[in-house]
Amino acid sequence: MPTTLRRSGCPINLTLETFGDRWSLIILRDTMFGGRRRTFRSLLTESLEGIASNILTDRLKRLTAHGLLSRSADPGHKQRVVYSLTEKAIELVPLMAVMGSWGMRHARPSIDLLSGAQVLEAGGPPIWSDFMDELRHLHLGAPPPQNSVLALMQAAYEASLAPAPAH
């Protein structure tokens, strides 16, 4: 970001200016925790928050320009583009984990949507590192990790949906 466009040189401010608004973080969340690369359509239709197509287009351009997402042709469909996380975005895993932990304690989240944040909070930095390795595999072509954090989160999610045992 050119220094003339910055409000200040504060690292927190610069981070917020990179994202721009909540939609950018939601797009990164969906790409990060969705377990795969994303197309425009999947980001538009699968987000719980219901982003408008014009806002999605704008934020994808912003995230790509800031080097948080990369854009490539979908090998399975000539007219489709696939968005992947970059290393810069993968390094946001600790921030996302801490935001999830804060939200669990202070924002009354849905019971069924707590599981991923609970897994990341319980595992702490070691599991964050494993998750970053898994994202590097999924988005950057790195070798597969030994353990799947996404599988742990999925299992925790499915367990949260199971009915409580009767007494």
N, C-alpha and C positions, 0 to 999 in steps of 0.2 A: 504494500500500500504506500503510495507516495506520501512523504511527510506533509505536504501541503493539504492533504485531505484528512489528516488526523486531528481530532479534537485535543488530544494530549498524547504524550509519550508513555502514559501509565500502562503497564502490561495488561491489567484487567480491562481497561478501556479499549486497548488495541485488540484484545481477544473478542470483546463484544462487537467492535466495529467490523471485525472479520466475518462474524456470523450475520450481523444485521438485525435479526429478530428471531423470535421463537420458531418460526417455520424452518429456518435453516437447521436448527438443532433437531427438530422433529424429522427432517429429511435424513440427517446424519444418523439419528437413532434408528429409523426404519431400515436404513442401509446397513447399519452396524449389527442390529439384533435380528434382522430378517433372515440371516443365514445364507444369503446369496447376493450376487450383483443384482441391481434393480433396473428396470425399464421405467420410462416415464409413466406408462400406463399402470404398472404395479404400484408405483409411488402415489399415483393419483387415486387409485381405487382401493388400495389396501390399508391406507393410513386411517387410524381410528378417529383422527381429528377432522378429516374431510377437507383437505386443502383444495383451493380453487386452482384450476389449470393455469391461469395467468400468473398467479403467485408462485406456483410450482416452477413454471418456466423461468421466471425471474430468479428464484433462489438457486435453481440448478446452474444457471449462468454464473451467479455470484460465487457459489461453492467451487465451481470449476475454475473460475478466474483466480480464486484465492488458493488453488492447489489442494483443496480438500477432497475433491472428487475428480476422477478422470472419466473421460467419455470415449467410447469406442463403438464401432459397428457391431451389431449382434450377428454372429456367424450363422445363426439359424433363421434370420429374417432380414432381408436386405434393407428394408426401410426403417428398421428399429435400431435405437441406440441403447447401449447398456452403460450404466453408471457404476463405477467401482470406487471404493475408498482408496485414498492414497496413504502413504506412510504417515503423512502429516495428520490425517484424520484418524488413523488407527491409534496414534499417540494420544487421542482424546479419551480413550477408554477409562483411565483413572478419573477424569473429570465427570464422565457420564456415571461412573460407579458412585462417586461421592454425591452427585446430584440425586441419584436414585435413593441413596441412603437418607439424605436430608428429606426427600419427599416422603419416604416411609414414615419418618418420625413426625413431620410437621404438616403434611398436606392431605391426610386422609385418602389414600389411594384405594382403588378397587381391590378387593381381596384376590381376584383372579389375575391381576396384573402386578402383584407384588413379587412373584417368584423369581424373576430374573434379577431384580435388585437385591433380593435376599441372598441369592447364590453369590453374587459379586461381593456383597458386604461380608458374608460369612467367610469367603475365601481370601479376602483382602488382596494386597499386592501380588502374591504368588498366582492367584487365579486370574487377576487382571493381565498378568504377563502371558499366561497360557491362552487367554482369550485373544490377546493381541497377536500371538503366533497363529492362532486359528484364522483370524481375519487376514493375516498376511498370506496364508495359504489360499483362502477363498477369493481374495481380491487382487493379490499381487503374484500369485503363482509360486509361492514359497513351498517347501516340502510340508506335507501334512504333519500336524502335531501328534503327540502320543495320545493326548486326552482331548475330548471335545467338550468345551465349556458350553457351547450351544446345546449339546445333547443333555448336559446337566440341567440347564435352564428349562429345556423342553420337558424333561422328566419332572422337575419341580412344578412346572405349570400344570401338567396333567394330574399330578398328585393334588394340586389345589382345587381341581375341578371334581375330584372324587367325593362322593357323599361321605359324611362323617359316619363312622361305625355306630350302630345302635347299641345302647347299653341295656 
